[in-house]
Amino acid sequence: MAKKGKDISLDELEEELSGDELVEEESDEEIEDIEEFSLDEISEEEEISEIFEEEIKEIEEEEVPKEEIIDERIYIVPLAIARRGPRNKRAKKAIRYLREYVFRHFKPESLVISQEVNEKIWERSIQKPPRKLKVRVTKNIDGLCVIYLA
């Protein structure tokens, strides 16, 4: 059985339509209240300077204060151990082994593997991860370790 739709009377439909027209008329009035200006009054130099000032302000706001790095080390991580086991799990095992390796040597509270390292391991698909990987590991005050390509 099909669901029955709600019955709407013609009077209700007309009320809804008339209500929408009122909203449209109000928005037209708001547009007319905006001050008009001519393009001749503004010189090209002023336009350019205003645009660059806005971009500079946006860039300054986006800058994040750099975190203090306590320790930074470079490792050559042997990922050949990932070749043990099935072929279709090698890249996953390489990521897992990289995590274990950094936990063993750095003892961080939390660990983040950068996108470039992940892409390097998965570059040749799941079956052929690299046998060695040179990485740079940084540790900050909070105990967060980040792994970058070296």
C-alpha positions in Angstrom: 0.0 0.0 0.0 1.2 3.4 -0.9 1.4 6.1 1.8 -1.3 8.8 1.6 -0.1 12.3 1.2 -1.4 15.2 3.3 -4.5 16.9 1.8 -4.0 20.6 1.3 -6.9 22.9 0.6 -6.7 25.6 -2.0 -7.2 28.3 0.6 -4.1 27.1 2.5 -2.1 27.0 -0.7 -3.0 30.6 -1.6 -2.0 31.8 1.9 1.4 30.2 1.6 1.9 31.7 -1.8 0.8 35.2 -0.7 3.2 34.9 2.3 6.1 34.2 0.0 5.4 37.2 -2.1 5.5 39.4 1.0 8.9 38.2 1.8 10.2 38.9 -1.7 8.9 42.4 -1.6 10.6 43.1 1.7 14.0 41.9 0.4 13.6 44.2 -2.6 13.2 47.2 -0.3 16.4 46.3 1.6 18.3 46.2 -1.6 17.1 49.7 -2.5 18.3 51.1 0.8 21.9 50.4 0.1 23.9 53.5 -0.8 24.8 53.9 -4.4 28.3 54.9 -5.5 29.9 55.4 -8.8 33.1 53.7 -10.0 34.6 56.9 -11.1 35.0 58.1 -7.4 37.3 55.2 -6.6 40.7 55.1 -8.3 42.4 51.9 -9.3 45.2 52.4 -6.8 42.7 52.6 -3.9 41.0 49.4 -5.1 44.3 47.5 -5.3 45.6 48.7 -1.9 42.3 47.7 -0.2 42.5 44.2 -1.8 46.1 43.7 -0.6 45.3 45.0 2.9 42.5 42.4 3.2 44.8 39.6 2.0 47.6 40.6 4.4 45.1 40.6 7.3 43.9 37.2 6.4 47.4 35.8 6.2 48.3 37.2 9.6 45.3 35.7 11.2 46.0 32.2 9.8 49.5 32.0 11.2 49.6 29.5 14.0 52.2 29.9 16.8 54.9 27.3 16.4 55.1 24.6 19.0 58.3 24.1 20.9 60.1 21.0 19.7 61.9 19.2 22.5 63.7 16.5 20.5 64.2 15.8 16.8 65.9 12.6 15.5 66.4 11.1 12.1 65.9 7.3 11.7 66.3 4.8 8.9 63.4 2.5 9.6 63.8 -1.1 8.3 60.4 -2.0 6.8 61.6 -5.3 5.3 59.9 -7.1 8.3 56.6 -6.1 6.6 57.4 -8.7 3.9 56.6 -11.5 6.3 53.0 -12.7 5.8 50.5 -12.3 3.0 51.3 -10.0 0.1 48.1 -8.0 0.4 48.8 -6.7 3.9 52.4 -5.5 3.4 51.8 -1.7 3.4 49.4 -2.0 6.4 52.1 -4.0 8.3 54.7 -1.4 7.3 52.7 1.4 8.8 52.1 -0.7 11.9 55.8 -1.5 12.2 56.7 2.2 11.7 54.5 3.1 14.6 56.0 0.4 16.8 59.5 1.5 15.9 58.8 5.1 16.9 57.0 4.1 20.1 60.0 1.9 21.0 62.6 4.6 20.4 60.7 7.8 21.4 58.1 6.7 24.0 55.6 9.4 23.0 52.1 9.9 24.5 50.6 10.2 21.0 51.9 9.8 17.5 51.0 11.3 14.1 52.3 10.0 10.8 52.4 12.8 8.2 50.6 12.5 4.9 53.8 12.4 2.9 55.2 9.4 4.8 51.9 7.6 4.4 51.9 8.3 0.6 55.5 7.2 0.3 54.7 3.8 1.9 51.6 3.3 -0.2 53.3 4.7 -3.4 53.8 1.3 -5.0 50.6 -0.2 -3.8 49.8 -2.5 -0.9 52.1 -5.3 -2.1 55.4 -3.4 -2.6 56.2 -1.0 0.3 59.7 0.3 0.5 62.3 -1.9 2.4 63.8 1.1 4.2 62.5 4.6 5.0 64.4 7.6 6.2 62.2 9.6 8.5 62.5 12.7 10.8 60.7 12.4 14.1 60.0 15.4 16.2 58.6 15.5 19.8 57.0 18.6 21.3 56.3 19.6 25.0 52.9 17.8 25.1 54.5 14.4 24.2 53.1 14.5 20.6 55.5 12.9 18.0 55.2 13.7 14.4 56.9 11.6 11.7 58.1 13.4 8.5 60.1 12.3 5.5 63.8 13.1 5.9 
